[in-house]
Amino acid sequence: MPQTVALHTLGCKLNFSETSTIGNQFLKNGFSVVDMKENADVYVFNTCTVTENAEKECRQLVRRVLKNNPNAYVIVTGCYAQLRANEISAIDGVDAVLGSNEKFEIFSLLKDFNKKELSCIYVSSNDELNKFGVASSTDADNRTRAYFKIQDGCDYKCTFCTIPLARGRSRSMNPELVLEEFTNLVKQGYKEIILTGVNVGDYGKSYDLNFYEMLKKLILVVGDFRIRISSIEPNLLTPEIIMLTAESEKLCKHFHIPLQSGSDTILHSMQRRYKVNDYREVIHRAKQIIPDLGIGVDVIVGYPGETEKEFMETYNFLLDLPISYLHVFTYSERPDTKALSISNPVDFNERKRRNKMLRILSDKKKNYFYNQMIGKNIDVLFESKDEDGMIKGFSSNYIRVQNRFYSDLENQICNVTVNGVENGLVFGRIKEIKNSVALEISSI
């Protein structure tokens, strides 16, 4: 009977692509991949260090699996492992700590998966974080949408962020390899490929093309697919990228654009590379060119020195923007970041209050955006999962849609006429399954 491995991802879409690649290493070495809830021979945790909660969750998960399965071999890798290797190795039951480079070398570094008295640590220094580990969705996960890493690291110096320390300087995958790996994902049957990276819009700095030029090459690949950009900085979302998105059916009508604060004072303190008016212009330009564009926004509340006045500047700025949803983060003190030296920290209860206010605003923005789609046709990729007789999927502009489960809908892009919104989900009438037999299926 083959050995089993369970994989768990904390953090961003980039981590999901890397976890899948790690899982593929185990498949190639004769392992079976099982659910984290099952008793596995090996557990791999691919971690995040953006917030203190992500680190806390990692420690809790390790202890939980070992409580149920004390003989399991536990590997912790990712950003938290890169920055806090000794801290992680001190957790009872952790057998191996692998840094950002080492996560792709598990079977060359670890000779067996038998528990030993002391954990082993394989972590490169920050100066050595210059390799590019190829990562994308594989058979190790059951996703309809593929995550494909084309960029890693970051050259930005945001005062609150540990990612440059954990992942090193910005670097990109060779353009020829990007096209080769992308084409393979299309051939494997993925209908949506999500381009990921720490700062994906920074792609190509060491090559003779930029992110826009790479997108132009990718949309020419033959096949039935669409491309989604995971996240892109406002200063890197150029008019050319917006126009290409408007003109190409291959590019999802959706951008996730980090803001972090709607106050110029706080943006300056954070060492962000734009001002509030710059961000506003990008949003309005994009919505003018693509009226039904879905726009997600990252925002941080409770950053040191953020007064009530500056928080309300952020709130009112977001209130007036034609955006679709927010990802709200409560500021978390991270070791070795410049923000630690800033005076006037915000009270923890006040951070929670501001977070709640923006989450309520996000719900209102999403509901308004969804209701704007009633009567319109949207292209939805349904996922391969039966949830209590229902199947769900995302539209090109990142609207969550549900329908009665039919196996013919799995991993298919369908044209749906939106009829209404219920419990935060859109429902409608499927007009056709693209590149398949036309159907008329009534939803819900």
C-alpha positions, 0 to 999 in steps of 0.5 A: 500500500503506498504511503500517503501525504496530506497538504495544507496551504496558508496564504496567497494564490502563489502558495497554492500553486507551489503546494500543488507542485510539492504534491506532485513531487510526492505523486512522482515518488509513489505517494497518494495525496489524501485530505488533511482530515485523514490520517496521513504518513506525511503532512506538509504545511506551506505557510504564510507570514503576512499576519500573526494569525497565519503563523498562529494557525500554522502552529495550531494545525501542526498540533491538531494533526499530531494529536490525532496521528502522533507518528506522522512526519511533519514538514513545514515550509513557505514564508513562515519557515523561511523567516522563523525556522528555529521557532518552528523547529521548536514545536513538538513533532515538527520533523523538517523545516524547509525554506523558500528555495528548499520546498522544491527539493524535498526528496533530495534533502530528506532521505526518509520520512521516519520521525527522529528526536530532533527536527532538521532545518534546511533554509537558505540565507536571504542573499541566496533567495535568487532561484526561480522554483517553477510551480503550477497546478498539477494532478496533486489537487483537484482544481478546475482553475490552475494556479501558475507562478510566473514571478517571485520575490519583490523589490518594493520596500513596504514598511509593513511587509515581510515578503521581500525577506521571505522570498528575496528580490523580484525574478521571473520565469523564462518567457519560453518556459512560461509559454511551454508550461502554460500550453501544457496546462491548457492541454491538461484541460484547465479552463482558467489559468490564474497567473500568480506571483508576489508582484506579478505585474513586475514580470519580465524585468530581467528579460526583453519583455514586460507583463503586457507583452507576455499577456499578448503572447499567452492569449495567442496560445491555441485552446479553450481557456481564459486567463485571470491575473491574481493581483496587480499593483495600481502603478503596474496596471497600465492602460495597455493591459486594461485595453488588452483585457477589454479586447481579448475574450481570453482575459478575465474581466477582473482585476484585484488591485491592492490599495492598503490605505485611502489616506495619502499620509498613510500611503507615504508612511507605508512607502507605497508607490502611488497616491490616492488620486493615482489609484482613483484614476486607474479604477475609473479608467478601467471601469470606463473601458470595461463597464462590467469589470469586477474589481477587488481591493486589498486594504489594511486597517489599524496601521501605526499612526492611522487616526480616525480622520485617516481611517475615515478618509479610507472609508469614504474613498472606498465608498465612492469607488466603483469596486466590487469587494474588499479584502480587509486586513487588520494590521499585524506587527511583523518582526523585522519590518520598518513599521515597528518603529512607527509611534502611535500604534492603534488600539487592538479593539479599534483595529477590530472596529475598523475592520468590521466597518470595512467588511460591512462596506465590502458586503454592500459593494458586492451585493450592489455589483451582483445586482447590477448584473441582473438581466445580463449574460455572463460567462461562468466556469463551473467547478467539479464539485457537487455541494448538496445538489448544487454546483458553483463557479465564477464568472469572468468578472468574478461573480460567484454563481450557483446552479443545480448540479449536472455533471455536464456542467463540470469544468465547462464555461457556460453563458448564463443570464443572471436572474437574481441574487440570493444569499450572496450568490447569483443564479440564472439561466444557462443559455449554452455550454461553450464549445459544447452542445447548446443547453437550456437549463433553469437554475435553482 
